[in-house]
């Protein structure tokens, strides 16, 4: 899944959680923590696999529940509030779910062995570089045709984009949580 898809899935799950538990939209700080959680597995694994080449695949160490559980426990221990560790845990967990649910539903369990890395080996993926992923993205977008769209034959990245736009509208209706905090933080960094 692409970064915007992970952010959208994470926000949908966390906004649902906060609404069901508090009947409120997510707060600024929690939304920033959530965003970090939704991206962190790829921010750890992809550079370590593609640039430094110390991991076997772009889904290995940080995509493993054997890493995720201790990390979430550490965040629980150091977080300033329950809201923050819940946001991080939901964001991080949503990333692992979003990367694996299609394979699980299709019964292709050999493709989700990364969830137990290093006990099980990570599956081999066709793309082994950042550039390769972006080339694949561009090729999938340029392959869209009107006839294919009418038949519902769109690449996954288009569906992820539609999901991100839909959840972006929800985020906007919640008052764009996270933007005020990020703006204040940036101002403090510049000053």
Secondary structure as GFF3:
##gff-version 3
##sequence-region A 1 191
A	DSSP	alpha_helix	3	22	.	.	.	ID=ss1
A	DSSP	alpha_helix	28	46	.	.	.	ID=ss2
A	DSSP	pi_helix	47	51	.	.	.	ID=ss3
A	DSSP	alpha_helix	65	78	.	.	.	ID=ss4
A	DSSP	alpha_helix	82	105	.	.	.	ID=ss5
A	DSSP	three_ten_helix	109	116	.	.	.	ID=ss6
A	DSSP	alpha_helix	130	142	.	.	.	ID=ss7
A	DSSP	alpha_helix	146	150	.	.	.	ID=ss8
A	DSSP	alpha_helix	156	173	.	.	.	ID=ss9
A	DSSP	alpha_helix	179	190	.	.	.	ID=ss10
###
